[in-house]
Amino acid sequence: MNLERMSDMCSYKIALNTSTLKPFDLTIKEQIYIAQKAGYDGIELWVKDIEDYIQKGGTVKELKKYIDDTGISFVNAIAFFKWSDEDETIRKQAFIQAEQEMQLLVELGCQAIAAPPFGNVKEVSLPTMAHHFSQLTELARGIGIEPYLEFWGKAKKLSKLSEAMYVVLESGAHDVKILIDPFHMYTGGSSLDDLKYLNANSIGIVHVNDYPSLPTREEITDQDRLFPGDGIFHTEEFSKLLTQIGYNGYLSLELFTKNYRGKSALDVAAYGLKKIEGTYGQSIGRK
């Protein structure tokens, strides 16, 4: 894709989180093919899909070659290990799991892995969580991959951007990055103004989506996410704030729609790319 910087505006690259394609029950190679065919620059794959591919006889070497041949970048992986669970035994097992998964991802050329507040974290203090994230960061960087701290709007802890900012600061690790997601900002009650306290190096990747006015904030689920520009999210303001802080990384489409009403996987991927360009295009300098 031809991405150009326009005057003082930032140009972003666009990725596809393969959760968006879940209704089509595609193989991992088909997911990658659809993303590349639709014109995305990058892709976010789910670790469980990679493991399923290997369990069915695929090899890491073969998958790595396939990704390389498409020319698409494997920019982030979606994983679920309980890195900050309050139970020490569970947490230790989670670090073993994380190490195995991160080693696999590095072999595939993946640049980063998401680290959401998965597990029982309700009674875990933010300083304790920061300590655990520091340990996770040290492990990840020793392997050669970057962990992106992800806040979940409906998590019992680490539900707000401000909490994520506290965790990365108190972790003591340098250049730690946060995963930003409008849906989680909405459900957790984060303010867009919080973004002003970040700089470009503080953001690992930005998931893009939208949400309706109904169901309510309390009742809404991931499956209610909408394409960018189809809901009530202040996308234009969000885009401008990202530009102001100098972010020029990936915008990644992440939906959990159950039924696309007759559209093909390629139709959905292409439409999603068009929606991102349409809603973020003026600010990002996409041509």
Backbone as CSV, one residue per row, in Angstrom:
resi,resn,N_x,N_y,N_z,CA_x,CA_y,CA_z,C_x,C_y,C_z
1,MET,0.824,-1.193,0.000,0.000,0.000,0.000,0.867,1.255,0.000
2,ASN,0.378,2.282,-0.615,1.122,3.529,-0.674,0.654,4.437,0.460
3,LEU,1.477,4.571,1.494,1.144,5.407,2.629,2.064,6.617,2.635
4,GLU,1.515,7.817,2.648,2.319,9.021,2.572,2.027,9.926,3.753
5,ARG,3.040,10.630,4.208,2.855,11.628,5.253,2.436,12.942,4.586
6,MET,1.372,13.517,5.106,0.871,14.772,4.561,1.158,15.896,5.544
7,SER,1.937,16.878,5.136,2.332,18.025,5.958,2.670,17.555,7.361
8,ASP,1.930,18.032,8.383,2.243,17.678,9.756,1.332,16.578,10.267
9,MET,0.645,15.894,9.367,-0.258,14.827,9.769,0.476,13.498,9.746
10,CYS,-0.039,12.555,10.546,0.577,11.237,10.614,-0.112,10.275,9.659
11,SER,0.653,9.379,9.082,0.097,8.324,8.251,0.185,7.013,9.004
12,TYR,-0.932,6.351,9.136,-0.956,5.077,9.838,-1.011,3.931,8.847
13,LYS,-0.638,2.746,9.323,-0.865,1.532,8.570,-2.115,0.866,9.126
14,ILE,-2.695,-0.014,8.342,-3.959,-0.621,8.749,-3.820,-2.139,8.824
15,ALA,-4.308,-2.695,9.929,-4.225,-4.136,10.163,-5.617,-4.728,10.361
16,LEU,-5.673,-6.042,10.276,-6.923,-6.765,10.507,-6.726,-7.739,11.655
17,ASN,-7.520,-7.568,12.700,-7.558,-8.549,13.774,-8.506,-9.655,13.315
18,THR,-8.027,-10.889,13.331,-8.803,-11.960,12.705,-10.035,-12.365,13.498
19,SER,-10.272,-11.758,14.667,-11.568,-11.950,15.333,-12.690,-11.495,14.411
20,THR,-12.398,-10.511,13.567,-13.380,-9.957,12.636,-13.896,-11.011,11.667
21,LEU,-13.081,-12.035,11.401,-13.438,-13.064,10.419,-13.962,-14.349,11.057
22,LYS,-14.175,-14.358,12.368,-14.544,-15.591,13.074,-15.797,-16.282,12.525
23,PRO,-16.837,-15.556,12.083,-18.041,-16.246,11.597,-17.791,-17.148,10.392
24,PHE,-16.678,-16.955,9.702,-16.433,-17.694,8.472,-15.645,-18.988,8.696
25,ASP,-15.190,-19.218,9.925,-14.496,-20.452,10.289,-13.360,-20.764,9.307
26,LEU,-12.506,-19.797,9.089,-11.403,-19.935,8.134,-10.195,-20.593,8.779
27,THR,-9.387,-21.236,7.968,-8.088,-21.695,8.451,-7.198,-20.474,8.621
28,ILE,-6.100,-20.630,9.311,-5.243,-19.470,9.548,-4.634,-18.952,8.241
29,LYS,-4.338,-19.847,7.318,-3.820,-19.392,6.025,-4.886,-18.618,5.257
30,GLU,-6.133,-19.060,5.372,-7.218,-18.338,4.703,-7.406,-16.955,5.318
31,GLN,-7.247,-16.848,6.632,-7.335,-15.547,7.300,-6.274,-14.596,6.761
32,ILE,-5.061,-15.099,6.672,-3.949,-14.282,6.184,-4.182,-13.877,4.730
33,TYR,-4.643,-14.825,3.930,-4.910,-14.551,2.521,-5.964,-13.450,2.364
34,ILE,-7.051,-13.540,3.143,-8.116,-12.546,3.053,-7.604,-11.158,3.418
35,ALA,-6.813,-11.087,4.480,-6.266,-9.792,4.902,-5.385,-9.201,3.815
36,GLN,-4.539,-10.030,3.228,-3.638,-9.559,2.174,-4.423,-9.188,0.912
37,LYS,-5.394,-10.011,0.555,-6.183,-9.777,-0.648,-6.999,-8.492,-0.539
38,ALA,-7.496,-8.200,0.673,-8.309,-7.002,0.877,-7.462,-5.737,0.890
39,GLY,-6.149,-5.887,1.123,-5.262,-4.734,1.064,-4.719,-4.243,2.386
40,TYR,-4.824,-5.062,3.438,-4.294,-4.657,4.736,-2.767,-4.733,4.746
41,ASP,-2.168,-3.894,5.557,-0.714,-3.887,5.698,-0.245,-4.908,6.727
42,GLY,-1.083,-5.135,7.747,-0.697,-6.030,8.831,-1.849,-6.908,9.271
43,ILE,-1.520,-7.838,10.168,-2.533,-8.759,10.676,-2.252,-9.058,12.137
44,GLU,-3.331,-9.237,12.903,-3.249,-9.719,14.274,-3.866,-11.115,14.297
45,LEU,-3.049,-12.107,14.589,-3.515,-13.487,14.647,-3.745,-13.910,16.092
46,TRP,-4.625,-14.884,16.286,-4.897,-15.432,17.606,-4.031,-16.672,17.824
47,VAL,-3.407,-16.748,18.988,-2.513,-17.865,19.290,-3.244,-19.202,19.173
48,LYS,-4.481,-19.248,19.612,-5.206,-20.522,19.559,-5.402,-20.999,18.125
49,ASP,-5.499,-20.081,17.163,-5.620,-20.470,15.758,-4.294,-21.001,15.222
50,ILE,-3.198,-20.410,15.691,-1.872,-20.903,15.302,-1.665,-22.314,15.855
51,GLU,-2.029,-22.508,17.119,-1.879,-23.817,17.748,-2.764,-24.860,17.080
52,ASP,-3.948,-24.456,16.671,-4.849,-25.372,15.963,-4.247,-25.792,14.625
53,TYR,-3.625,-24.865,13.930,-2.968,-25.145,12.661,-1.850,-26.176,12.851
54,ILE,-1.065,-26.011,13.893,0.040,-26.930,14.166,-0.469,-28.301,14.588
55,GLN,-1.517,-28.321,15.401,-2.094,-29.593,15.847,-2.657,-30.402,14.687
56,LYS,-3.052,-29.720,13.625,-3.612,-30.400,12.456,-2.541,-30.733,11.417
57,GLY,-1.276,-30.614,11.804,-0.199,-31.045,10.920,0.612,-29.957,10.271
58,GLY,0.237,-28.709,10.467,1.012,-27.618,9.889,2.302,-27.406,10.658
59,THR,3.255,-26.779,10.029,4.537,-26.516,10.691,4.770,-25.015,10.805
60,VAL,5.564,-24.642,11.796,5.904,-23.240,11.994,6.663,-22.702,10.783
61,LYS,7.568,-23.499,10.266,8.367,-23.078,9.123,7.482,-22.784,7.915
62,GLU,6.526,-23.664,7.680,5.622,-23.497,6.541,4.760,-22.244,6.712
63,LEU,4.246,-22.032,7.927,3.397,-20.874,8.165,4.199,-19.579,8.063
64,LYS,5.403,-19.604,8.575,6.274,-18.422,8.482,6.521,-18.065,7.020
65,LYS,6.787,-19.060,6.186,7.029,-18.806,4.772,5.772,-18.248,4.108
66,TYR,4.618,-18.773,4.501,3.366,-18.299,3.903,3.141,-16.826,4.243
67,ILE,3.355,-16.473,5.498,3.195,-15.074,5.919,4.174,-14.181,5.158
68,ASP,5.423,-14.616,5.077,6.447,-13.832,4.380,6.099,-13.649,2.908
69,ASP,5.593,-14.710,2.283,5.273,-14.659,0.855,4.126,-13.701,0.560
70,THR,3.196,-13.535,1.512,2.087,-12.608,1.271,2.549,-11.161,1.389
71,GLY,3.650,-10.946,2.120,4.142,-9.591,2.317,3.428,-8.835,3.419
72,ILE,2.531,-9.511,4.128,1.795,-8.863,5.206,2.598,-8.972,6.496
73,SER,2.501,-7.979,7.365,3.257,-7.979,8.610,2.431,-8.583,9.742
74,PHE,3.044,-9.465,10.500,2.410,-10.082,11.666,2.698,-9.151,12.844
75,VAL,1.787,-8.208,13.082,2.104,-7.085,13.964,1.791,-7.319,15.440
76,ASN,0.909,-8.265,15.730,0.532,-8.511,17.121,-0.235,-9.816,17.198
77,ALA,-0.141,-10.476,18.349,-0.862,-11.717,18.570,-1.812,-11.568,19.747
78,ILE,-2.946,-12.222,19.661,-3.939,-12.194,20.727,-3.811,-13.480,21.539
79,ALA,-3.504,-13.333,22.811,-3.260,-14.487,23.674,-3.961,-14.276,25.010
80,PHE,-4.133,-15.364,25.750,-4.821,-15.298,27.033,-4.080,-16.146,28.059
81,PHE,-3.170,-15.520,28.765,-2.498,-16.191,29.880,-2.656,-15.299,31.108
82,LYS,-2.829,-15.911,32.255,-3.209,-15.198,33.480,-1.979,-14.644,34.198
83,TRP,-1.323,-13.690,33.569,-0.043,-13.163,34.036,-0.143,-12.400,35.355
84,SER,-1.366,-11.957,35.726,-1.498,-11.222,36.979,-2.590,-11.801,37.872
85,ASP,-2.875,-13.085,37.719,-3.871,-13.734,38.567,-3.432,-13.652,40.033
86,GLU,-4.399,-13.518,40.924,-4.059,-13.395,42.346,-3.518,-14.697,42.932
87,ASP,-3.799,-15.823,42.269,-3.302,-17.121,42.725,-1.885,-17.340,42.189
88,GLU,-0.931,-17.493,43.068,0.472,-17.609,42.655,0.715,-18.835,41.777
89,THR,0.070,-19.952,42.088,0.250,-21.177,41.299,-0.242,-20.977,39.873
90,ILE,-1.416,-20.353,39.751,-1.980,-20.070,38.428,-1.079,-19.099,37.676
91,ARG,-0.570,-18.113,38.381,0.278,-17.100,37.747,1.593,-17.708,37.248
92,LYS,2.175,-18.590,38.037,3.415,-19.246,37.608,3.179,-20.089,36.362
93,GLN,2.046,-20.799,36.322,1.723,-21.593,35.136,1.485,-20.685,33.935
94,ALA,0.909,-19.519,34.189,0.659,-18.564,33.109,1.961,-18.077,32.487
95,PHE,2.983,-17.876,33.306,4.271,-17.433,32.784,4.939,-18.538,31.956
96,ILE,4.706,-19.780,32.331,5.214,-20.895,31.518,4.502,-20.907,30.170
97,GLN,3.190,-20.745,30.214,2.399,-20.672,28.987,2.844,-19.499,28.123
98,ALA,3.016,-18.350,28.755,3.418,-17.151,28.019,4.763,-17.348,27.333
99,GLU,5.698,-17.954,28.037,7.021,-18.180,27.471,6.942,-19.076,26.241
100,GLN,6.159,-20.139,26.326,6.010,-21.063,25.199,5.363,-20.366,24.010
101,GLU,4.314,-19.606,24.272,3.602,-18.938,23.187,4.448,-17.840,22.558
102,MET,5.178,-17.111,23.360,6.015,-16.044,22.821,7.168,-16.591,21.990
103,GLN,7.736,-17.704,22.408,8.790,-18.328,21.608,8.254,-18.765,20.256
104,LEU,7.043,-19.300,20.245,6.394,-19.687,18.991,6.177,-18.466,18.105
105,LEU,5.701,-17.394,18.690,5.408,-16.186,17.921,6.658,-15.562,17.323
106,VAL,7.739,-15.569,18.079,8.997,-15.024,17.563,9.460,-15.816,16.347
107,GLU,9.284,-17.125,16.382,9.647,-17.961,15.231,8.850,-17.578,13.989
108,LEU,7.647,-17.050,14.211,6.783,-16.669,13.092,6.991,-15.214,12.669
109,GLY,7.894,-14.531,13.351,8.173,-13.144,12.988,7.214,-12.143,13.586
110,CYS,6.467,-12.551,14.620,5.508,-11.653,15.256,6.244,-10.608,16.084
111,GLN,5.728,-9.384,16.069,6.396,-8.270,16.729,5.959,-8.056,18.172
112,ALA,4.719,-8.488,18.515,4.189,-8.159,19.836,3.106,-9.149,20.246
113,ILE,2.759,-9.095,21.539,1.701,-9.950,22.065,0.873,-9.136,23.056
114,ALA,-0.448,-9.290,22.979,-1.338,-8.554,23.869,-1.343,-9.187,25.256
115,ALA,-1.400,-8.341,26.276,-1.433,-8.813,27.662,-2.605,-8.154,28.388
116,PRO,-3.809,-8.717,28.253,-4.986,-8.169,28.928,-5.089,-8.698,30.362
117,PRO,-5.994,-8.125,31.176,-6.163,-8.575,32.557,-6.991,-9.855,32.646
118,PHE,-6.493,-10.901,32.044,-7.187,-12.182,31.976,-6.964,-12.936,33.280
119,GLY,-8.020,-13.537,33.806,-7.893,-14.284,35.041,-8.589,-13.588,36.201
120,ASN,-8.300,-14.047,37.407,-8.908,-13.488,38.605,-8.029,-12.354,39.132
121,VAL,-8.397,-11.138,38.802,-7.562,-9.984,39.158,-8.285,-8.986,40.057
122,LYS,-9.494,-9.299,40.492,-10.307,-8.352,41.249,-9.601,-7.818,42.481
123,GLU,-8.918,-8.691,43.209,-8.281,-8.281,44.464,-6.794,-7.949,44.293
124,VAL,-6.318,-7.919,43.053,-4.913,-7.592,42.796,-4.773,-6.070,42.745
125,SER,-3.888,-5.523,43.557,-3.692,-4.073,43.555,-2.947,-3.650,42.293
126,LEU,-3.104,-2.399,41.914,-2.398,-1.907,40.731,-0.878,-1.965,40.901
127,PRO,-0.321,-1.642,42.079,1.126,-1.787,42.249,1.588,-3.239,42.063
128,THR,0.799,-4.188,42.560,1.145,-5.601,42.382,1.064,-5.992,40.914
129,MET,0.038,-5.500,40.247,-0.102,-5.778,38.822,1.073,-5.194,38.045
130,ALA,1.519,-4.010,38.458,2.670,-3.388,37.809,3.916,-4.255,37.976
131,HIS,4.069,-4.836,39.146,5.206,-5.726,39.397,5.141,-6.945,38.486
132,HIS,3.973,-7.534,38.369,3.808,-8.707,37.501,4.063,-8.350,36.045
133,PHE,3.609,-7.147,35.647,3.828,-6.750,34.258,5.305,-6.494,33.986
134,SER,6.008,-5.996,34.980,7.449,-5.821,34.848,8.125,-7.163,34.602
135,GLN,7.696,-8.192,35.319,8.239,-9.538,35.133,7.912,-10.066,33.741
136,LEU,6.682,-9.811,33.306,6.264,-10.275,31.975,7.070,-9.564,30.891
137,THR,7.285,-8.281,31.059,8.055,-7.507,30.084,9.488,-8.020,29.987
138,GLU,10.083,-8.298,31.138,11.453,-8.821,31.149,11.520,-10.166,30.427
139,LEU,10.544,-11.031,30.684,10.498,-12.332,30.019,10.332,-12.157,28.510
140,ALA,9.381,-11.333,28.115,9.081,-11.147,26.693,10.270,-10.579,25.928
141,ARG,10.871,-9.551,26.474,11.990,-8.917,25.777,13.206,-9.832,25.719
142,GLY,13.340,-10.715,26.694,14.419,-11.695,26.642,14.233,-12.685,25.505
143,ILE,12.968,-12.906,25.135,12.643,-13.809,24.029,12.710,-13.088,22.693
144,GLY,12.425,-11.778,22.723,12.484,-10.994,21.496,11.143,-10.495,21.008
145,ILE,10.234,-10.267,21.936,8.902,-9.812,21.557,8.450,-8.765,22.571
146,GLU,7.542,-7.891,22.159,7.093,-6.799,23.027,5.678,-7.086,23.551
147,PRO,5.461,-7.015,24.876,4.103,-7.176,25.400,3.365,-5.845,25.361
148,TYR,2.124,-5.847,24.868,1.304,-4.645,24.868,0.276,-4.770,25.992
149,LEU,0.327,-3.909,26.969,-0.617,-3.946,28.075,-1.993,-3.523,27.568
150,GLU,-2.976,-4.392,27.771,-4.331,-4.122,27.292,-5.287,-3.991,28.468
151,PHE,-6.041,-2.915,28.506,-7.086,-2.774,29.522,-8.416,-3.224,28.924
152,TRP,-9.222,-3.873,29.757,-10.546,-4.347,29.343,-11.608,-3.576,30.104
153,GLY,-12.527,-2.954,29.398,-13.526,-2.108,30.027,-14.355,-2.774,31.103
154,LYS,-14.583,-4.064,30.975,-15.427,-4.759,31.943,-14.630,-5.651,32.888
155,ALA,-13.311,-5.490,32.911,-12.479,-6.264,33.827,-12.667,-5.744,35.251
156,LYS,-12.427,-6.611,36.227,-12.549,-6.238,37.627,-11.405,-5.311,38.056
157,LYS,-10.327,-5.322,37.323,-9.189,-4.442,37.571,-8.500,-4.224,36.228
158,LEU,-7.894,-3.089,36.040,-7.296,-2.685,34.770,-8.395,-2.525,33.703
159,SER,-9.400,-1.728,34.076,-10.530,-1.494,33.177,-10.477,-0.133,32.502
160,LYS,-9.558,0.718,32.936,-9.472,2.070,32.401,-8.079,2.357,31.830
161,LEU,-8.029,3.274,30.900,-6.749,3.712,30.354,-5.874,4.308,31.455
162,SER,-6.472,5.049,32.372,-5.691,5.654,33.457,-5.027,4.589,34.324
163,GLU,-5.700,3.458,34.532,-5.112,2.361,35.300,-3.956,1.733,34.539
164,ALA,-4.129,1.596,33.224,-3.051,1.042,32.403,-1.837,1.962,32.440
165,MET,-2.078,3.267,32.410,-0.982,4.236,32.474,-0.240,4.105,33.803
166,TYR,-0.985,3.901,34.877,-0.359,3.724,36.192,0.500,2.470,36.209
167,VAL,-0.032,1.369,35.666,0.694,0.093,35.676,2.005,0.200,34.903
168,VAL,1.963,0.805,33.725,3.198,0.888,32.938,4.216,1.801,33.616
169,LEU,3.736,2.865,34.247,4.653,3.770,34.932,5.290,3.083,36.136
170,GLU,4.476,2.415,36.933,4.969,1.781,38.149,5.733,0.491,37.877
171,SER,5.615,-0.036,36.672,6.341,-1.267,36.338,7.852,-1.031,36.341
172,GLY,8.245,0.196,36.057,9.662,0.522,36.014,10.339,0.126,34.721
173,ALA,9.612,-0.553,33.847,10.174,-0.957,32.556,10.157,0.235,31.601
174,HIS,11.174,0.351,30.780,11.261,1.483,29.864,10.494,1.210,28.578
175,ASP,9.934,2.273,28.017,9.245,2.221,26.716,8.153,1.152,26.661
176,VAL,7.425,0.973,27.754,6.319,0.022,27.764,5.156,0.592,26.958
177,LYS,4.425,-0.289,26.290,3.381,0.174,25.381,2.003,-0.358,25.788
178,ILE,0.991,0.472,25.508,-0.397,0.150,25.828,-1.174,-0.102,24.547
179,LEU,-2.095,-1.056,24.604,-3.017,-1.311,23.498,-4.272,-0.484,23.750
180,ILE,-4.636,0.350,22.787,-5.795,1.236,22.925,-6.972,0.679,22.129
181,ASP,-8.178,0.721,22.733,-9.366,0.194,22.065,-10.571,1.063,22.448
182,PRO,-11.227,1.711,21.480,-12.380,2.567,21.782,-13.487,1.855,22.551
183,PHE,-13.750,0.590,22.205,-14.816,-0.149,22.882,-14.512,-0.289,24.368
184,HIS,-13.264,-0.621,24.688,-12.890,-0.774,26.094,-12.812,0.574,26.807
185,MET,-12.483,1.620,26.081,-12.516,2.952,26.678,-13.949,3.301,27.073
186,TYR,-14.884,2.965,26.211,-16.297,3.251,26.468,-16.837,2.427,27.631
187,THR,-16.635,1.123,27.582,-17.227,0.254,28.606,-16.585,0.446,29.975
188,GLY,-15.334,0.886,30.004,-14.664,1.115,31.271,-14.776,2.541,31.779
189,GLY,-15.308,3.427,30.960,-15.473,4.818,31.370,-14.231,5.668,31.234
190,SER,-13.321,5.291,30.352,-12.119,6.096,30.132,-12.469,7.354,29.346
191,SER,-11.732,8.409,29.609,-11.940,9.667,28.898,-10.977,9.782,27.727
192,LEU,-11.471,10.341,26.631,-10.581,10.589,25.494,-9.452,11.533,25.882
193,ASP,-9.718,12.410,26.835,-8.689,13.360,27.263,-7.471,12.661,27.867
194,ASP,-7.666,11.424,28.350,-6.536,10.675,28.915,-5.436,10.457,27.876
195,LEU,-5.842,10.416,26.615,-4.871,10.189,25.543,-3.835,11.309,25.473
196,LYS,-4.204,12.479,25.938,-3.297,13.626,25.881,-2.066,13.430,26.763
197,TYR,-2.166,12.513,27.706,-1.043,12.261,28.610,-0.091,11.196,28.081
198,LEU,-0.400,10.660,26.906,0.454,9.662,26.278,1.297,10.317,25.195
199,ASN,2.341,9.622,24.782,3.064,10.027,23.585,3.060,8.861,22.607
200,ALA,3.561,9.089,21.433,3.498,8.075,20.387,4.139,6.759,20.809
201,ASN,5.229,6.828,21.562,5.941,5.623,21.971,5.224,4.844,23.065
202,SER,4.160,5.438,23.622,3.406,4.766,24.685,2.339,3.825,24.143
203,ILE,2.081,3.899,22.847,1.001,3.105,22.245,1.588,2.022,21.353
204,GLY,1.195,0.778,21.625,1.678,-0.320,20.813,0.868,-0.506,19.546
205,ILE,-0.449,-0.501,19.707,-1.351,-0.657,18.569,-2.708,-0.105,18.980
206,VAL,-3.495,0.318,18.008,-4.828,0.846,18.277,-5.856,-0.029,17.564
207,HIS,-6.751,-0.623,18.357,-7.872,-1.346,17.766,-8.946,-0.326,17.397
208,VAL,-9.534,-0.470,16.245,-10.575,0.464,15.823,-11.901,-0.266,15.666
209,ASN,-12.937,0.401,16.130,-14.292,-0.128,16.114,-15.224,0.997,16.525
210,ASP,-16.479,0.700,16.656,-17.473,1.662,17.110,-18.513,0.904,17.928
211,TYR,-19.508,1.604,18.440,-20.527,0.947,19.271,-21.813,1.755,19.210
212,PRO,-22.952,1.093,19.406,-24.245,1.777,19.331,-24.624,2.411,20.666
213,SER,-25.681,3.210,20.668,-26.187,3.802,21.907,-26.905,2.757,22.751
214,LEU,-27.465,1.757,22.109,-28.109,0.636,22.786,-27.577,-0.667,22.209
215,PRO,-27.314,-1.672,23.044,-27.553,-1.770,24.487,-26.772,-0.718,25.270
216,THR,-27.144,-0.550,26.533,-26.501,0.428,27.385,-25.048,0.034,27.655
217,ARG,-24.298,0.968,28.202,-22.899,0.722,28.556,-22.768,-0.511,29.472
218,GLU,-23.736,-0.676,30.378,-23.702,-1.787,31.313,-24.026,-3.122,30.648
219,GLU,-24.841,-3.099,29.620,-25.324,-4.331,28.990,-24.605,-4.684,27.693
220,ILE,-23.881,-3.751,27.114,-23.254,-3.984,25.813,-22.191,-5.077,25.905
221,THR,-22.039,-5.850,24.827,-21.041,-6.912,24.776,-20.150,-6.718,23.557
222,ASP,-19.072,-7.495,23.504,-18.158,-7.415,22.356,-18.881,-7.641,21.040
223,GLN,-19.905,-8.472,21.052,-20.621,-8.783,19.818,-21.418,-7.603,19.275
224,ASP,-21.574,-6.561,20.081,-22.296,-5.373,19.645,-21.389,-4.350,18.964
225,ARG,-20.104,-4.627,18.888,-19.189,-3.695,18.226,-19.619,-3.448,16.777
226,LEU,-19.348,-2.242,16.311,-19.701,-1.854,14.948,-18.454,-1.452,14.171
227,PHE,-18.600,-1.373,12.852,-17.518,-0.848,12.018,-17.281,0.620,12.379
228,PRO,-16.050,1.097,12.244,-15.752,2.503,12.528,-16.688,3.437,11.764
229,GLY,-17.249,4.398,12.481,-18.136,5.366,11.851,-19.596,4.987,11.867
230,ASP,-19.931,3.774,12.318,-21.320,3.313,12.303,-22.018,3.473,13.647
231,GLY,-21.347,4.052,14.633,-21.934,4.174,15.956,-21.815,5.565,16.522
232,ILE,-21.724,5.645,17.854,-21.744,6.934,18.537,-20.372,7.382,19.032
233,PHE,-19.346,6.581,18.773,-18.003,6.946,19.225,-17.523,8.203,18.509
234,HIS,-16.803,9.054,19.240,-16.286,10.304,18.659,-14.997,10.005,17.889
235,THR,-15.157,9.341,16.759,-14.009,8.877,15.986,-13.127,10.019,15.507
236,GLU,-13.743,11.097,15.065,-12.954,12.222,14.538,-12.062,12.813,15.624
237,GLU,-12.625,12.997,16.817,-11.838,13.541,17.929,-10.722,12.574,18.325
238,PHE,-11.055,11.294,18.369,-10.083,10.251,18.694,-8.929,10.273,17.700
239,SER,-9.264,10.337,16.427,-8.260,10.365,15.368,-7.352,11.584,15.490
240,LYS,-7.949,12.730,15.770,-7.160,13.958,15.904,-6.208,13.881,17.096
241,LEU,-6.677,13.299,18.192,-5.829,13.165,19.372,-4.641,12.254,19.087
242,LEU,-4.882,11.165,18.377,-3.790,10.265,18.006,-2.769,11.002,17.137
243,THR,-3.279,11.811,16.232,-2.393,12.587,15.364,-1.578,13.602,16.172
244,GLN,-2.236,14.248,17.107,-1.574,15.279,17.909,-0.428,14.713,18.739
245,ILE,-0.586,13.491,19.237,0.493,12.921,20.047,1.542,12.217,19.189
246,GLY,1.324,12.205,17.872,2.335,11.687,16.955,2.289,10.199,16.705
247,TYR,1.159,9.562,17.043,1.080,8.110,16.803,1.008,7.819,15.312
248,ASN,1.865,6.924,14.828,1.828,6.539,13.408,1.986,5.034,13.241
249,GLY,1.476,4.292,14.224,1.519,2.831,14.144,0.304,2.276,13.424
250,TYR,-0.127,1.098,13.847,-1.231,0.409,13.177,-2.584,0.743,13.785
251,LEU,-3.574,0.886,12.908,-4.980,0.859,13.276,-5.482,-0.524,12.877
252,SER,-6.010,-1.273,13.836,-6.393,-2.658,13.550,-7.876,-2.878,13.813
253,LEU,-8.582,-3.319,12.794,-10.024,-3.562,12.894,-10.291,-4.794,13.746
254,GLU,-11.013,-4.596,14.864,-11.356,-5.736,15.723,-12.848,-5.729,16.014
255,LEU,-13.553,-6.664,15.387,-14.985,-6.856,15.608,-15.229,-8.288,16.081
256,PHE,-16.415,-8.507,16.651,-16.817,-9.850,17.071,-18.239,-10.150,16.584
257,THR,-18.537,-9.657,15.397,-19.862,-9.825,14.810,-20.149,-11.302,14.552
258,LYS,-21.351,-11.741,14.898,-21.707,-13.151,14.716,-22.164,-13.470,13.305
259,ASN,-22.838,-12.512,12.657,-23.424,-12.786,11.350,-23.335,-11.536,10.484
260,TYR,-22.698,-11.681,9.328,-22.555,-10.554,8.407,-23.610,-10.571,7.292
261,ARG,-24.638,-11.365,7.478,-25.808,-11.354,6.588,-25.461,-11.543,5.116
262,GLY,-24.817,-12.656,4.816,-24.575,-13.029,3.433,-23.298,-12.505,2.820
263,LYS,-22.601,-11.620,3.491,-21.340,-11.102,2.957,-20.246,-12.161,3.089
264,SER,-19.323,-12.171,2.137,-18.191,-13.091,2.192,-17.126,-12.524,3.113
265,ALA,-16.156,-13.355,3.469,-15.055,-12.896,4.311,-14.297,-11.753,3.639
266,LEU,-14.077,-11.876,2.341,-13.368,-10.821,1.612,-14.197,-9.543,1.567
267,ASP,-15.518,-9.681,1.400,-16.390,-8.512,1.416,-16.257,-7.748,2.737
268,VAL,-16.272,-8.508,3.835,-16.206,-7.903,5.168,-14.865,-7.214,5.384
269,ALA,-13.792,-7.902,5.012,-12.454,-7.332,5.195,-12.285,-6.067,4.354
270,ALA,-12.725,-6.116,3.122,-12.594,-4.958,2.232,-13.448,-3.793,2.729
271,TYR,-14.645,-4.104,3.209,-15.530,-3.060,3.730,-14.921,-2.424,4.982
272,GLY,-14.343,-3.262,5.826,-13.712,-2.752,7.039,-12.573,-1.797,6.725
273,LEU,-11.767,-2.154,5.745,-10.660,-1.279,5.332,-11.200,0.042,4.795
274,LYS,-12.253,-0.036,4.019,-12.864,1.176,3.459,-13.406,2.073,4.566
275,LYS,-14.006,1.464,5.589,-14.559,2.240,6.692,-13.453,2.939,7.487
276,ILE,-12.331,2.263,7.690,-11.218,2.885,8.410,-10.673,4.062,7.615
277,GLU,-10.484,3.854,6.325,-9.975,4.934,5.487,-10.946,6.101,5.446
278,GLY,-12.240,5.786,5.469,-13.242,6.842,5.414,-13.356,7.634,6.698
279,THR,-13.237,6.954,7.837,-13.422,7.622,9.123,-12.142,8.229,9.681
280,TYR,-11.000,7.641,9.337,-9.724,8.143,9.840,-8.891,8.812,8.760
281,GLY,-9.334,8.708,7.523,-8.521,9.127,6.378,-8.050,10.541,6.398
282,GLN,-8.898,11.486,6.790,-8.517,12.899,6.746,-7.371,13.194,7.716
283,SER,-7.427,12.527,8.882,-6.400,12.798,9.874,-5.128,12.007,9.631
284,ILE,-5.256,10.818,9.036,-4.081,9.963,8.930,-3.319,10.148,7.629
285,GLY,-3.897,10.862,6.672,-3.162,11.081,5.428,-3.104,9.848,4.577
286,ARG,-4.175,9.030,4.584,-4.211,7.802,3.801,-4.648,8.149,2.384
287,LYS,-3.887,7.627,1.428,-4.273,7.864,0.024,-4.485,6.546,-0.680
